[in-house]
Amino acid sequence: MSDVTLGLLALLPIGLSALLLLGLQWPARKAMPAVLAATALLALWVWDMSGQRVAASIIQGLIVTVSVLWIVFGAIFLLNTLKHTGAIQTIRQGFAQVSPDRRVQAIIIAWCFGTFLEGASGFGTPAAIAAPLMVALGFPALAAVMIGMMVQSTPVSFGAVGTPIIIGVNNGLDAATISQQLAQEGWSWEQFIQLITTQVAIIHGIVGTLMPLLMVIFLTRFFGSNRSWKEGFAILPFALFAGLMFTLPYALTGIFLGAEFPSLIGGLFSLFVVVNAAKRGFLMPRTSWDFAPKSEWPKAWLGMLEIHANDYVGKQPMSQFKAWTPYVLVALLLVISRVSGEVKALLSGLSIGMTDILGEAGVSAAFSPLYLPGGLLLIAALVAIVFQSHGQSRQHTFTTALKDSGKTIVGAGFVLMFTIPMVRLFINSGVNLAELPSMPMSSALLFANLFGEAFPLISPTIGALGAFIAGSNTVSNMMFSQFQFEAAMSLNLSPALIIAGQAVGAAAGNMIAIHNVVAASATVGLLGQEGTTLRKTLLPTFYYVALSGAILMLALYGLNINGPLG
């Protein structure tokens, strides 16, 4: 079988997902079972995987599904808790005091707060927290999910305290062999990884600065009463300011401090500076922008998460500090649990999972309920019940929030139990009786053969493809970093810069990762509109990988930037 044929077959699950979700506009609950079945048939008949490995991969996917649902449940439960304590009403009033302009609110919540959350946690947490918060403030559910997905781009490469680089790239490369090659040129492995980190930070710094602007022009174009791009561009100065207030400290941190803290520091800095600038009217547009009355919204925009004025009847007024305390607590717990080795070990101590499932080496999965963001969100919700409620209302808040959250999670669980096993099956296909490269590697080889010396242009797209499949920058880097290294060496190009393109593209691919879209949609009770969300987030993803690829081409062939081994 030729490499082209094999590559096209490997792309079949991705093509089928696109056809069903984007072309035929099937809801994910119908599309993903079909895609899982097609992937299993490919695995058995073309890749000649054993039935036991296929079954083990599906079980592994189901365990991972529990982890994702735990995060989603924690985010929904916290939001529903704050809804019943009255904190959401206070937070809504606070944002109205900063600015009634929905464009400004989207930038502050999704971009500033969301990038900080990504830096602390990863795991799709920004969308899981920001989307329901925006709905609670009066955004359409579909708009909130779109904006929540778009923030999962620039900060993702350094999300979860640098996991995609520290774990993904480090474990995705043949460190022993490459270290020997580097030593011959007077470089160490640590210097090589820092060079990749620096180049990732610089590329993201250039491309990511425009992301707040793209968020607001998509918001006004797709969800404004006038369907206007112009209304989004009207906030251009403030959006660029917000972009720079994240990307400048972000890039400098990546260059000088390494992979752990760029998104954390950039997000925290932008949150402080941008909120204060908005309060003072700095670079604000002349007119405020809002959605049309809710009665005019199409039904497709609405989710099951509803916030009504009568939800707050009888609730005691509270301060902004008291209302925000649960979210501040989540942020603190995320940072402490990721930075402190002792706390991380304590929370990770409780782990439920399986190793070498059904005897298949390397097919393992574990669920750590206290360490995952879902557990920390649940802790914050319980603190909110004690801190923001009184007497018998505490039990009512707990039981009502639990009931509402349980209803929302059921639909997401059905979709994800097909989506994530498909991902694991796709990734695990490298161990097979046909001695073929894995499905992801086969598809990557197809792109490499088609583009030749123009490979740097497509390098970020391969990273995005991996994230689209796996829903993870880290996993994409683990799958494709060595491939990107080999491609760079064969073309006599800087492998560090090509791997940086992989990491940047993998971050951008999170905007279209199917199970991330499903998870974010679940937090606002919006299932069945996954294709609609993907059609919108495809545009910023294309922008990200195209501009990143162009930067690589310019750096390598125009500026002749090179490095060790290149």
N, C-alpha and C positions, 0 to 999 in steps of 0.2 A: 504494500500500500504506500503511495507517495506521501511525502510530507504535506503537500497541499491538501490532498484528500483527507488525511488524518486531521489536519488543522481545521478544515471545514466541519468535519464530524464533531470535533471537540467544541466548536462554537455553536453546535445545534441547540443545546439547552439554553444558551444565552439568546440565540435567535428566536427560539420558541417563546421564551419569556417576553421578548420585545413584541412579537407578533400578537400574542394573546392579551398582554396588558396594554400596550400602546396602540396596536393596530385594531384589534377587535374589541378593545376596551372591556375585556373580561375583568371582573373583580378578582383579587388575588386568591380568594377562597376557592374559586373554580380553576384559575390558571395554574397555581402552584402544584396541586396534585398531579396535573397532566405533565408538568415539567419534571417533577420527581420521577414519574413513571418512565418518561423518555430517557432521563439520565441513567436510571437503573438498567434499562434495556441496552443502552450504549455500553455501560460498564460490563455487562454480562456477555454480550455478543461481539462487540468490537474490541474492547480492551481485555476481554477474557479474564475479568476479575472473578474470584471465587464467590459463590453464593454466600459463604460465611463472612467474607470481607464486606460484601455489600450490606448484609444484615448488621454487621458490627458498626459500619459507618452510619447507618440509619439510627441505631441505638445511641451512638455518640451524638448525633444531631439532636435527638430528643432530649438528652441531658443538657446540651447547650441551650436548647429551647427553654428549659426550666429557668436557666440563668437569666435569659433575656426577659422572660415574663416576670421574673422577680423584680427586675429593675423597673419595668413598666408599671407593675402593681404598686411599687413603692412611690413612684411619681404621682400616680393617680390618687393613691390613698392620702398622700400629703396634701394635694390640691383640694380634695373633697373635705378633708379635715379643716383646712383653712377657710373653705367656703362656709362650713357650718359654725365655725367659731366667730365669723365676721371679719377675719383678718384680710381676706381678699378684697372686701369693700374698702378697707383702710388703704391697702396697697394701691388699689385702683385710684382712689382719691389723691394719693401721693404722686402717682405718675401724671395725673391731670394737672397737679400743681407745678411739676417740672415742665411739662408741655402737654397741651391737649392734642398736639399734632401726632397722628398715628405713625407717620414716618419716623419721627424722633423716638417715639416709644419703641418701635420695632428695632431701631438701631441700638438703643440702650439695653433692651431686654435680650435680644438675640445675639447681637454682635459683642457688646461689652460684657454683659453677664455670662452669655453663652460661651465665649472664648475662655473666660476664666474657669468655668465648669469643665470644659474640655481639657484644659491644662491639668486640672485636679484629678479628673476621673476617666475621661474617655467613655467607652461602652455605650455611645449614643446618648449619654446623660444630658447634653445641652438641649437636644430636641425634646427629650422626655420631660424636662423641667420647663423649658421656655415655651413650648407649644401650649400646654394647658394654662400656663400663666397668662399668655397673650389672649387666649379664649376668655379667661376670666375677666380680662380688661376690656372685652368687647370686640375682639378680632374674630372674623369668620374662621371656623375650624380649619378649612382647607388652606386659607392664607397662613394660619399659624404653623401648620405642618410644613408648608413650602418654605417659609422663612426659617423654621427650625432646622430643616434639612440643609439649607444653604450655608448656615454657620458651620456645618460639619465639613469644612474645607481647609482653610488656612491654618487654624490651630491644631488640626488633627495630627500632623506629623510629630508634634511634641506633646500630644495628649497623654493623659494618664502618667504624668511626670516623665515624659520621654520614651514611653514603652515602644512605639513603632520603630524608633531608631535603636534604642538600647537592647531591646529583645528582638524585634523584627529583622533589622539589618544585620546585627551581630550574629544571630542564629541562622540567617539566610545565606551567609557567606561561608566558604571553606576557610576558616580563620587560620588553621595550621599552615596550609599551603601558601596562602596569600601573605602571611606574616614572613615566611622565608623569602618570598619574592621582594617584599618591601624592604627587608633587612639589607638586601644587596644594593639598594638605592639609598640606604641610610635613613629609612623611615621605620617607625614603629606602628604596630596595629592601632594603638590609641590615637596617634597622630592622624592616621588614615580615617578613622571613624570621626574624629573632630573635623577633618576637612570636609567629609560628606555632610556633617551637621551644619557647618558654616555655609556650604553651598545651598543646602535645603532652605536655611533661614533667609538667605539673600533672594532666592527665586520666589519663595512665598511672600517675602517683603514687597517685591515688585508687583507680583500678580494679585496678591490678596488685598492690597490697598483699595482696590475698586469694589470689593465685595459688598460693603455697606450700601454703596450707590446702586449696585445691581439689585440688592434686596428691595430697596424702596421703589425703583422703577418697575420691577416686576409686581410689587404690591399695588401700585397705582394703575398699571396697565391691565392686570388681570382681575383686580378686585375693587377698583374705583368706579364710581357711577359714570365717569366720562371715559373709562377705558383708555387713559392717557399716559403715554410715555413722558410727556412734557411735565406733568405734575410731579413725576419722580425726579426729573432732572432739575426741578426748581429748588431742590434741597442739596444740589451738588456741592456747594462749599462746605456745609456741615457734614455731609457724608464722607467727603475726602478727609476732612479734619478727623472724623471718628476713625476712619481707616488708618491714617497715619499715627494716631495716638495709640493704636495697637501694634502696627507693623514695625514702627521704629524701635521701641524698646524690645519687642519680640526678636527682631533681627540682631540687634546689638547683644542681647542675652545669649542667643544661639552662637554668635561668633566668639564671645569672650567667656561665657560660663558653661557652654555645653548644651546637651539635649534635654535636661530635666526641667528647666524652668522658663523657656521662652513664652509659652502660652499662658502660664500662670502669671508671670510678671506683666506681660503685655495686656492681659485681660484685666488685671487689677488696676494697672495704671490708667487704661482707657476708661474703665468704669468711673474712677474718681474724677478724671479730667473732663470727660464728656458730659457727665451728669452736671457738674458745676458750670460748664460752659452753657449747657442748655438752660439752666436756671437763670443765667444772666443774659439770655437772649443772644449769645454770641453766634454769629453766622446763621441765625434763624431766617427762614424764608418769610416774606412779607405776609403771606396768608397761611392760615392753618389748614390742614387737610384731614378729612375724616371719611369713613365709609358712608354709603347711602343708609337710610333707615333699615333696620333689620328686617322689617316686613317686606322689603323689596329684594332681599337676598334670594338667589336660587336655592332650592332645597339641597343641591349637591354641595353647597358650601358649609352646611350645618352638620355638626356631630351630636352625639348623645350628651356631651358635657354641656350643661346649661347653668347659667348663673342669672338668677332673677332678683329683682329688687326686694320681693317679699321674703327672700332667703335671710334678710338681715333684720326683719321686724323683731323687736324685742332684744336684739343684741346690744351689749354695752359697747360704747365707743372705746377704741384703744389707740395707743400711740403708734407712730410709724415704726419705732424701735421694737415694740412688742409684736407688731404684725410681721415684721421681717425677721424676727429672731429665729424661726425654724429654718429659713433659707440660709441665714448666716451660719447657723449650727451645721447644716449640711455641708456648706463650703469648708468650714473648719475641720469637720470630721474627715472629709475627703482628702484635704491636704495632709492632716496629721497621719491618717492611715496609710498614705502613699509615701510619705517622707520618713516617718519613724519606723525603723526596722522592728523595734519591739512591739509597737502597736500593730503593725502589719502581721507579724507572726501570731499575735494573740487573736486577732480577728480571723485570720486564715486557718487557725487551728481547727475550727469546726468545718469540715469539708465532707461532702457527700458525693460519691462518684464511683467510677469503675476504671481499672487499669487493664490495658491489653484486652479489650472487650472481645468475648468469644474466642480468646486465644490469639487474636490478631495483634502482633507487635506494633506498638506506636499508636494504636487506635484507643485513646483514653479520653476521659472527660471528667471534670469535677465541678461541683457546685458549692461555693463558699458563701452562705447566706449573710453572714455578718460583714464580710469584707466587700462584697459587691455593693454598688451604690444603692440597690434596693433595700438592703438592711439598714444602711445609714439614713435613707429617706424615711423608713419606717420609724426609726428611733426619733428623728426630728418630729414626725407626726405625733408620736406619743407624748413628747415633750410639749408640743403645741396644745394637746388636749388638756394637760395638767396646767399649763401656763396661761392659756387663753380662755379656758372654760371654768365653770364653777358648779359645785354640787352635782345634782342629778343630770345636768346638761352634759357632763363629761361622758356618761355612759351613752346618752342619746347620740352625741357627736361621734363616738367610736363606732357604735353599731350601724348608724346610718352611713357613715363614710365607708365602712367595711362592705356593706351591702351594695352601695353604688359602685364601688371599685370592682367588686367581684363580677358584677354584670358586664362591665366594660371589658374585663380581661378574657372572657370566654371566647369572643370572636377572634381576638388576636391569637389566642392559643391554637385555635383550629388552623389558622393560616400558617403560623410559624412552625407547626409540627410537620408540615410538608416542605417549607422553604429551607430551613436550616439543615435537615437531613440531606436535601439535594446538594447543598453547599459542601457538606462533609464528604459525600460520595464523590463529588467532582474533584475535591482536593486529594482524597485518598486513592485515586485511580492510578497513581504511579507504581503501586505494587500490583502486578498483574502477570498472568501466564503468557501473554503475548509479547512481553518484554518491550512494551511501548512506553514512551514518556507519558507523564500524567496528562490529563485533559488540559489543565491550565498551561503546562509547558508546551504542549502541541500547538495550542492556539498562539502562544507567544512566538514560537519558531516560525509559524506561518507569516506573522507580521514582519519578523526579521528578514526572512527570505524575500518578501515583497518589496521592502524599502531599501535594502542594501546600505549604501553610504549615507542615505537620508534617515538612517535608524534613529539618530537623536531626536528627530521630529516626532517620532512615534513612541519613544521611550516612556513619556508620561502616560500615554494612552494605555500601554500595557499594564502599568501600575494601577490605573483606574479600572481596567478590566478585572484585575485581581480583586480589588475592593468591591466592585459590583457583584462579583461572584460570592466573595466571602463575607462582605459587610464589615471588613476590618482592614485598616491600613497595615497593622502589624502582620496579619496573615499574608496579605499581598506581598509585603517586603520579604517575608520568609519564603514565599513561593518563587519569587522572581529575581531577588537580588543577585544570586549567583549567575543566573541566565544573563542579566544585564551586564554583569562583570565580564563574562565570556564574550558577549557581543562587542563590548567596548575594546577588549584586548584584540579581537580578530580584526577590528577596523583601525587599530592603533590610535584610539581615542582615550581621553582621561576616564578611567573606570569610576573614579570618585564622582565626577560630574554626571555620568550616565546613571549611576545608582541614586544620586540626588534627584534626577528626573523621575526615576521610579518612585521614590518616596513622596515626591510632590504630587505626582499623578495618583498615587494610591490614596492620598489625603482627599483629593478632589473626587475620587470615585465613591467616597462615602455619601455624596449628595444623591447618588442614584442606586445605592445598595438596597435591594428589594426588602430584605428583612428589617433594615433600619427604617424604611418608609412605613412598613407595616407596624413596627413598634411605636413610632412617633404618632401615627394615625390612631393607634389604640388608646393613647393617653388622652385624646380628645373625643373618643368614641366615634371616630370617623373611619369606617371600614367599607371597602368596595370602591374607593376612589383612588386606589394606588396608581393606576395608569395615568390618571389626570395629574397627580403630583409628579410622577416621573417625567411626563412630557414637559412640565415646567422646569424641573431641575436639570434636565438634559442640557438646556441652553447655557446655564452658568458652568456646568461641567465641561462642555465643549470649549467655552471661553478659557477655562483654566488650563486644560491640557494643550490646547492649541497655542496659547501664549507661552506656556512653559516650554513646549517643544521648540518654538521659535527662538526663545532665549538660549536654549541649549545649542541650537544650530549657530546662532550668532557668536556665542562664547567659544565654540569649538572650531568653527570654520572662518569666522570673521575676526575674532579677537585672538585666536590661536591659544586660548587658555588650556593649559595642560597640567599634569600633575604626576605623581609617582605612577610608574608602570605604563603611562600613556605615551 
